[in-house]
Amino acid sequence: MGSGKSRWRISLHRSTSAIKKQPPKEFICPLSGSLMADPVIVSSGQTFERNCVQTCKSLGFKPALSDGSKPDFSTVIPNLALKSTILNWCNTHLRDQPKPIDSISAEKLIRALMASQKQQSQGKILIHAQSELTRSSRLSSSTDESVAVATSGSTTPLPLATRPSCYSYSSSSDVETLNPSSTEEVDIVARLKSSHVFEQEEAVISLRNITRSREDTRAHLCTSRLLSAVRSLIASRYATLQVNAVAALVNLSLENENKVKIVRSGIVRPLVDVLKGGFPEAQDHAAGAIFSLSLDDQNKTAIGVLGALPPLLHALRSNSERARLDSALALYHLSLVQSNRSKLVKLGSVQSLLGMLKSGHMTGRVLLVLCNLAVCAEGRAAMLDGGAVECLVGVLGRDELGSESIRESCAVALYGLSHGGLRFKGLAKEAGVEEVLRKVEEVGTERAREKARWVLEVMRGRDEEEEEEVDWEELLDSSEVSRKI
């Protein structure tokens, strides 16, 4: 009897332990349903397994999540904090570390999900088919505009909802009658190269409209001939031509396979010129185009070499909010490359970015760039010289700080700066970094707390190391030293 009860109690204990070892919901990829090995944050804020996101992008698929929303995959940022937290959880609970899903398995998984969601949507389509057919007969020119708004809101990372002043007529017929073929591309190119300005205007507006509303045409139309014709119009002195040419280019750049092709066509330099002194609306689109092109790793170095960094820094203080936001994102992606980080430091970007941080101007996006600069030696030195530690501690210490992403970015930047040796330690102590980081440990999210602990551990480790290496009094008092003297 006694041994039986003992066995029963052990069994219950093991069962409870097994339940506790189930991973938290936020560790599970919403698409694969498994523990994430390489989590990434997308533009809309959700976190997924990297290969699932890449497969969705390559297949042009936007899954419907459990809450009914659809993620925006236009920007993908590694979620290093969550990855570290998952690995720590696995080690603590004696679980095997998750392995990344290979591309073949990811494609099978996503295609199955596509088929499942397609079946679900077909039922809704059949229910509303008759009413939609009746309504469509009443729609004419307004159809194109509504499609454009829906597209810009759900599928493009750079919305082009603002129409130029010259765009006073509807060109829905151009979209509806488009038949993807070489004939269409040849016709558009011929009109773009016309000697008559009004024909060029009609052609470039039509191109912008088509590439905005019909995603399936972007890859087909992005030929070297068309890009050459668009490049010449980007340099035009006519506002209508320049604005719509750059806007059409943004639309073309949204297709992943077009990004490298566009950069290699020689369009970056004209875009840089527009960003420096083009028409205001064209400048907005130019910032958006460079941001979109910078998402491809193959383009990052080339864009920096071609002179985009100085005007992007200048655009951070533009009167246009779109130009400011897209320029900041472009700088973030471009600063992922070491050569561009070095250029930005030489351009004096650190002082400018810290000034914006102190004023509260675009705090979140400025912090992203500073996080990248903090990982390189020259960026770290410039940030320490410029008072970055005090500035970051000040941001963390604000009572009104409500954004967890800002709190997390501050901790990441401080962690990068903590590799600056004893100098960082002195500046951090003077600024009171330990006090604010302890507060982050108490009130922050798990990711913010984890990053705060990293910095505190680095500082404590250096304290111990310093005590061991620089305890001169103990060394001089030792009998061994006395005998040597």
LINRA-V221529 format. One record per residue. N is the residue number from 1. PSI is psi in whole degrees, 0 to 359 (NA if undefined). NEAR is the number of other C-alpha atoms within 12 Angstrom. D_LAST is the distance of its C-alpha to the last C-alpha in Angstrom with 2 decimals. Layout:
n | psi | near | d_last
N | PSI | NEAR | D_LAST
N | PSI | NEAR | D_LAST
This chain:
n | psi | near | d_last
1 | 313 | 7 | 75.15
2 | 315 | 8 | 71.55
3 | 327 | 9 | 70.17
4 | 317 | 10 | 72.56
5 | 322 | 11 | 71.36
6 | 317 | 12 | 67.79
7 | 322 | 13 | 68.60
8 | 318 | 14 | 70.46
9 | 320 | 14 | 67.55
10 | 320 | 14 | 65.18
11 | 317 | 14 | 67.74
12 | 318 | 14 | 67.94
13 | 318 | 14 | 64.16
14 | 323 | 14 | 63.97
15 | 316 | 14 | 66.83
16 | 320 | 13 | 65.19
17 | 320 | 14 | 61.91
18 | 323 | 15 | 63.83
19 | 319 | 13 | 65.47
20 | 338 | 14 | 62.17
21 | 359 | 19 | 60.89
22 | 131 | 21 | 63.52
23 | 147 | 28 | 61.85
24 | 153 | 20 | 62.42
25 | 323 | 15 | 65.33
26 | 350 | 24 | 63.23
27 | 350 | 36 | 61.47
28 | 132 | 25 | 64.85
29 | 127 | 34 | 66.39
30 | 340 | 29 | 69.82
31 | 314 | 39 | 71.28
32 | 336 | 34 | 69.91
33 | 13 | 21 | 69.62
34 | 167 | 28 | 66.39
35 | 133 | 34 | 62.69
36 | 134 | 40 | 61.33
37 | 329 | 33 | 58.77
38 | 71 | 36 | 58.73
39 | 142 | 40 | 59.99
40 | 147 | 31 | 60.99
41 | 133 | 30 | 62.31
42 | 174 | 27 | 65.58
43 | 326 | 24 | 67.04
44 | 1 | 24 | 69.04
45 | 346 | 21 | 65.96
46 | 164 | 31 | 66.48
47 | 133 | 39 | 64.06
48 | 169 | 44 | 65.27
49 | 135 | 41 | 64.08
50 | 311 | 36 | 63.54
51 | 332 | 34 | 66.02
52 | 319 | 43 | 68.70
53 | 313 | 41 | 68.40
54 | 322 | 31 | 68.47
55 | 318 | 31 | 71.53
56 | 319 | 34 | 73.31
57 | 317 | 28 | 72.68
58 | 330 | 21 | 73.90
59 | 356 | 23 | 77.01
60 | 34 | 25 | 77.63
61 | 133 | 28 | 77.70
62 | 101 | 31 | 76.87
63 | 148 | 36 | 76.90
64 | 121 | 23 | 78.24
65 | 175 | 20 | 75.60
66 | 332 | 11 | 76.38
67 | 5 | 10 | 76.62
68 | 351 | 10 | 79.11
69 | 164 | 14 | 76.81
70 | 129 | 23 | 76.09
71 | 155 | 33 | 72.58
72 | 112 | 32 | 71.80
73 | 13 | 37 | 69.91
74 | 327 | 35 | 69.62
75 | 133 | 36 | 65.86
76 | 121 | 34 | 63.47
77 | 129 | 29 | 59.85
78 | 133 | 27 | 57.42
79 | 76 | 30 | 56.77
80 | 325 | 25 | 53.13
81 | 313 | 33 | 52.58
82 | 322 | 36 | 55.53
83 | 313 | 35 | 54.54
84 | 320 | 26 | 51.10
85 | 319 | 32 | 52.74
86 | 316 | 37 | 55.21
87 | 319 | 26 | 52.54
88 | 320 | 21 | 50.55
89 | 317 | 26 | 53.81
90 | 317 | 24 | 54.55
91 | 319 | 15 | 51.15
92 | 322 | 15 | 51.46
93 | 15 | 18 | 55.01
94 | 41 | 16 | 54.43
95 | 148 | 18 | 56.87
96 | 140 | 17 | 56.91
97 | 139 | 23 | 55.84
98 | 149 | 25 | 58.96
99 | 141 | 20 | 59.85
100 | 144 | 24 | 61.40
101 | 130 | 30 | 65.17
102 | 161 | 19 | 66.19
103 | 326 | 19 | 68.62
104 | 314 | 15 | 71.58
105 | 321 | 16 | 71.27
106 | 319 | 30 | 70.77
107 | 318 | 26 | 73.94
108 | 317 | 21 | 75.97
109 | 314 | 26 | 74.77
110 | 321 | 34 | 75.53
111 | 323 | 25 | 78.91
112 | 320 | 19 | 79.87
113 | 321 | 27 | 78.89
114 | 315 | 23 | 80.95
115 | 319 | 16 | 83.96
116 | 315 | 16 | 83.65
117 | 331 | 21 | 83.44
118 | 319 | 18 | 86.25
119 | 320 | 14 | 88.54
120 | 321 | 15 | 87.71
121 | 333 | 17 | 88.42
122 | 325 | 14 | 91.72
123 | 318 | 13 | 93.25
124 | 322 | 15 | 92.45
125 | 318 | 15 | 93.78
126 | 322 | 14 | 97.09
127 | 320 | 13 | 97.53
128 | 5 | 14 | 97.11
129 | 312 | 15 | 98.65
130 | 316 | 13 | 102.07
131 | 326 | 14 | 100.82
132 | 322 | 15 | 98.48
133 | 321 | 14 | 101.34
134 | 317 | 11 | 103.49
135 | 323 | 13 | 100.78
136 | 333 | 16 | 99.90
137 | 339 | 13 | 103.46
138 | 352 | 12 | 102.92
139 | 137 | 18 | 99.68
140 | 257 | 18 | 99.80
141 | 336 | 21 | 97.31
142 | 342 | 18 | 95.23
143 | 313 | 22 | 94.31
144 | 319 | 29 | 91.92
145 | 319 | 29 | 90.14
146 | 323 | 21 | 89.63
147 | 319 | 28 | 88.27
148 | 318 | 33 | 85.82
149 | 316 | 23 | 84.53
150 | 319 | 19 | 84.12
151 | 314 | 27 | 82.35
152 | 331 | 27 | 79.96
153 | 334 | 21 | 79.15
154 | 337 | 27 | 78.55
155 | 348 | 33 | 77.66
156 | 135 | 37 | 76.12
157 | 344 | 35 | 72.57
158 | 86 | 42 | 73.81
159 | 138 | 30 | 77.05
160 | 54 | 40 | 79.64
161 | 337 | 28 | 81.96
162 | 121 | 22 | 82.42
163 | 142 | 26 | 85.44
164 | 156 | 27 | 85.86
165 | 330 | 14 | 88.56
166 | 349 | 20 | 90.68
167 | 74 | 22 | 90.76
168 | 2 | 13 | 93.94
169 | 160 | 20 | 95.77
170 | 142 | 25 | 95.22
171 | 39 | 29 | 94.71
172 | 330 | 28 | 94.91
173 | 327 | 21 | 97.49
174 | 321 | 28 | 94.90
175 | 315 | 30 | 92.73
176 | 328 | 20 | 95.54
177 | 1 | 14 | 97.16
178 | 127 | 27 | 93.96
179 | 108 | 19 | 94.22
180 | 106 | 25 | 90.93
181 | 167 | 18 | 91.99
182 | 333 | 19 | 91.33
183 | 318 | 14 | 94.46
184 | 317 | 26 | 92.94
185 | 318 | 31 | 89.77
186 | 321 | 22 | 91.86
187 | 315 | 26 | 94.03
188 | 317 | 35 | 91.10
189 | 318 | 32 | 89.43
190 | 318 | 23 | 92.76
191 | 326 | 27 | 93.17
192 | 330 | 37 | 89.57
193 | 9 | 28 | 90.24
194 | 152 | 20 | 93.62
195 | 351 | 11 | 94.42
196 | 125 | 14 | 95.69
197 | 320 | 21 | 93.12
198 | 328 | 18 | 95.10
199 | 322 | 21 | 95.10
200 | 318 | 32 | 91.36
201 | 313 | 32 | 90.97
202 | 319 | 31 | 93.14
203 | 316 | 36 | 91.28
204 | 327 | 45 | 87.75
205 | 318 | 41 | 88.79
206 | 317 | 39 | 90.39
207 | 316 | 44 | 87.25
208 | 316 | 45 | 85.08
209 | 317 | 45 | 87.54
210 | 312 | 42 | 87.79
211 | 340 | 42 | 84.07
212 | 317 | 46 | 83.50
213 | 339 | 39 | 86.19
214 | 94 | 36 | 86.27
215 | 329 | 29 | 82.94
216 | 349 | 23 | 84.61
217 | 348 | 31 | 85.42
218 | 314 | 34 | 81.92
219 | 321 | 29 | 80.93
220 | 324 | 28 | 84.43
221 | 344 | 41 | 84.60
222 | 73 | 41 | 81.10
223 | 165 | 29 | 82.15
224 | 325 | 24 | 80.92
225 | 315 | 24 | 84.29
226 | 319 | 37 | 84.13
227 | 324 | 41 | 80.50
228 | 318 | 27 | 81.42
229 | 319 | 38 | 84.29
230 | 321 | 46 | 82.16
231 | 320 | 37 | 79.45
232 | 328 | 29 | 82.02
233 | 335 | 39 | 83.18
234 | 329 | 43 | 79.68
235 | 5 | 33 | 79.67
236 | 151 | 28 | 83.12
237 | 357 | 18 | 83.87
238 | 126 | 21 | 86.21
239 | 318 | 28 | 84.61
240 | 315 | 36 | 86.72
241 | 313 | 42 | 85.70
242 | 312 | 43 | 81.99
243 | 311 | 41 | 81.60
244 | 330 | 47 | 83.53
245 | 315 | 50 | 82.02
246 | 321 | 51 | 78.46
247 | 319 | 47 | 79.60
248 | 323 | 46 | 81.28
249 | 320 | 56 | 78.09
250 | 314 | 49 | 76.14
251 | 316 | 47 | 78.72
252 | 324 | 44 | 78.47
253 | 346 | 45 | 74.67
254 | 338 | 45 | 74.87
255 | 122 | 37 | 75.82
256 | 319 | 33 | 72.65
257 | 348 | 26 | 74.09
258 | 341 | 32 | 74.97
259 | 309 | 37 | 71.52
260 | 321 | 31 | 70.22
261 | 319 | 29 | 73.69
262 | 314 | 44 | 73.88
263 | 319 | 39 | 70.53
264 | 346 | 22 | 71.51
265 | 354 | 26 | 74.81
266 | 23 | 25 | 73.09
267 | 343 | 39 | 73.80
268 | 316 | 43 | 70.29
269 | 314 | 30 | 70.45
270 | 324 | 37 | 73.80
271 | 319 | 47 | 72.40
272 | 319 | 40 | 69.44
273 | 320 | 29 | 71.97
274 | 318 | 38 | 73.94
275 | 328 | 42 | 70.83
276 | 321 | 28 | 70.14
277 | 27 | 22 | 73.65
278 | 184 | 29 | 76.31
279 | 146 | 28 | 78.79
280 | 312 | 26 | 77.15
281 | 324 | 34 | 78.50
282 | 324 | 44 | 77.61
283 | 320 | 42 | 74.02
284 | 311 | 42 | 73.90
285 | 326 | 47 | 75.10
286 | 318 | 51 | 72.77
287 | 319 | 48 | 69.73
288 | 321 | 46 | 71.21
289 | 316 | 50 | 71.87
290 | 322 | 55 | 68.32
291 | 313 | 46 | 67.00
292 | 317 | 46 | 69.35
293 | 330 | 49 | 68.48
294 | 349 | 44 | 64.73
295 | 336 | 39 | 65.09
296 | 127 | 32 | 65.33
297 | 329 | 23 | 61.96
298 | 341 | 24 | 63.52
299 | 341 | 35 | 64.40
300 | 309 | 35 | 61.17
301 | 316 | 30 | 59.57
302 | 317 | 29 | 62.92
303 | 321 | 44 | 63.72
304 | 319 | 37 | 60.39
305 | 326 | 23 | 60.96
306 | 8 | 25 | 64.49
307 | 22 | 27 | 63.35
308 | 339 | 42 | 64.00
309 | 312 | 46 | 60.70
310 | 312 | 29 | 61.27
311 | 332 | 36 | 64.77
312 | 318 | 42 | 63.69
313 | 318 | 40 | 60.96
314 | 324 | 29 | 63.60
315 | 346 | 36 | 66.04
316 | 339 | 36 | 63.70
317 | 21 | 24 | 65.13
318 | 157 | 25 | 68.70
319 | 343 | 15 | 71.56
320 | 126 | 21 | 72.58
321 | 322 | 22 | 70.94
322 | 316 | 32 | 71.78
323 | 319 | 35 | 70.04
324 | 311 | 34 | 66.93
325 | 315 | 32 | 66.67
326 | 325 | 41 | 67.43
327 | 319 | 45 | 65.04
328 | 318 | 42 | 62.21
329 | 322 | 42 | 62.97
330 | 316 | 43 | 63.21
331 | 324 | 50 | 59.78
332 | 310 | 39 | 58.35
333 | 321 | 40 | 59.75
334 | 328 | 42 | 58.90
335 | 3 | 42 | 55.27
336 | 346 | 34 | 54.85
337 | 134 | 30 | 54.40
338 | 318 | 24 | 51.12
339 | 323 | 24 | 52.91
340 | 327 | 37 | 54.81
341 | 317 | 37 | 51.74
342 | 318 | 31 | 50.16
343 | 317 | 30 | 53.43
344 | 321 | 40 | 53.68
345 | 315 | 34 | 50.21
346 | 332 | 20 | 51.11
347 | 358 | 23 | 54.38
348 | 25 | 25 | 52.58
349 | 330 | 35 | 53.88
350 | 311 | 37 | 50.89
351 | 318 | 28 | 51.60
352 | 315 | 29 | 55.29
353 | 320 | 42 | 54.82
354 | 324 | 36 | 52.44
355 | 319 | 26 | 54.98
356 | 323 | 29 | 57.68
357 | 318 | 32 | 55.52
358 | 327 | 26 | 54.98
359 | 354 | 15 | 58.72
360 | 19 | 22 | 59.64
361 | 114 | 23 | 61.54
362 | 49 | 27 | 61.91
363 | 311 | 33 | 58.76
364 | 314 | 30 | 59.13
365 | 326 | 31 | 59.73
366 | 320 | 42 | 57.15
367 | 324 | 40 | 54.53
368 | 317 | 35 | 55.53
369 | 316 | 43 | 54.76
370 | 325 | 50 | 51.44
371 | 319 | 37 | 50.44
372 | 319 | 39 | 51.03
373 | 331 | 47 | 49.10
374 | 346 | 40 | 46.08
375 | 350 | 30 | 45.58
376 | 153 | 30 | 44.85
377 | 314 | 22 | 41.76
378 | 325 | 29 | 43.72
379 | 319 | 39 | 45.82
380 | 315 | 34 | 42.87
381 | 316 | 29 | 41.17
382 | 323 | 32 | 44.47
383 | 321 | 41 | 45.04
384 | 320 | 36 | 41.62
385 | 325 | 23 | 42.27
386 | 3 | 24 | 45.74
387 | 30 | 29 | 44.87
388 | 324 | 41 | 46.07
389 | 310 | 44 | 43.84
390 | 320 | 32 | 45.26
391 | 314 | 36 | 48.71
392 | 319 | 46 | 48.62
393 | 322 | 37 | 47.34
394 | 319 | 30 | 50.17
395 | 316 | 38 | 52.73
396 | 330 | 44 | 51.47
397 | 355 | 26 | 51.60
398 | 129 | 20 | 55.23
399 | 330 | 14 | 57.40
400 | 1 | 13 | 60.32
401 | 112 | 22 | 58.52
402 | 349 | 19 | 61.03
403 | 120 | 19 | 60.49
404 | 328 | 22 | 58.40
405 | 324 | 28 | 58.07
406 | 315 | 35 | 56.50
407 | 318 | 41 | 54.05
408 | 317 | 41 | 53.19
409 | 322 | 36 | 52.82
410 | 316 | 47 | 50.42
411 | 321 | 46 | 48.21
412 | 316 | 40 | 48.38
413 | 318 | 41 | 47.47
414 | 323 | 50 | 44.48
415 | 319 | 39 | 43.39
416 | 318 | 35 | 43.60
417 | 336 | 42 | 41.60
418 | 347 | 40 | 38.92
419 | 6 | 29 | 37.76
420 | 10 | 31 | 36.65
421 | 206 | 24 | 33.09
422 | 335 | 21 | 31.18
423 | 316 | 22 | 33.72
424 | 317 | 33 | 36.48
425 | 316 | 32 | 34.55
426 | 315 | 22 | 34.14
427 | 321 | 29 | 37.78
428 | 318 | 35 | 39.03
429 | 318 | 23 | 37.36
430 | 324 | 16 | 38.68
431 | 350 | 25 | 42.12
432 | 38 | 24 | 42.17
433 | 324 | 36 | 42.62
434 | 322 | 31 | 41.70
435 | 313 | 22 | 44.46
436 | 326 | 35 | 47.19
437 | 328 | 39 | 46.17
438 | 324 | 26 | 46.32
439 | 321 | 25 | 49.80
440 | 322 | 37 | 50.71
441 | 331 | 26 | 49.64
442 | 318 | 17 | 52.11
443 | 350 | 22 | 55.12
444 | 174 | 27 | 54.86
445 | 172 | 24 | 56.52
446 | 319 | 27 | 54.80
447 | 318 | 33 | 53.85
448 | 320 | 37 | 52.45
449 | 321 | 31 | 50.49
450 | 316 | 33 | 49.05
451 | 323 | 36 | 47.82
452 | 319 | 40 | 46.36
453 | 323 | 33 | 44.42
454 | 311 | 31 | 43.05
455 | 317 | 36 | 41.56
456 | 322 | 31 | 40.18
457 | 321 | 20 | 38.57
458 | 315 | 27 | 36.96
459 | 317 | 32 | 35.51
460 | 322 | 19 | 34.30
461 | 322 | 20 | 32.73
462 | 326 | 24 | 30.78
463 | 313 | 20 | 29.68
464 | 318 | 14 | 28.24
465 | 320 | 15 | 26.67
466 | 322 | 16 | 25.09
467 | 321 | 15 | 23.69
468 | 323 | 14 | 22.06
469 | 334 | 13 | 20.61
470 | 24 | 14 | 19.65
471 | 76 | 15 | 18.44
472 | 325 | 13 | 15.25
473 | 315 | 12 | 15.24
474 | 321 | 15 | 15.30
475 | 316 | 15 | 12.54
476 | 331 | 15 | 10.12
477 | 349 | 13 | 11.56
478 | 146 | 14 | 11.17
479 | 332 | 11 | 9.90
480 | 318 | 11 | 8.89
481 | 320 | 13 | 6.29
482 | 317 | 11 | 5.19
483 | 322 | 9 | 5.45
484 | 324 | 8 | 3.79
485 | NA | 9 | 0.00
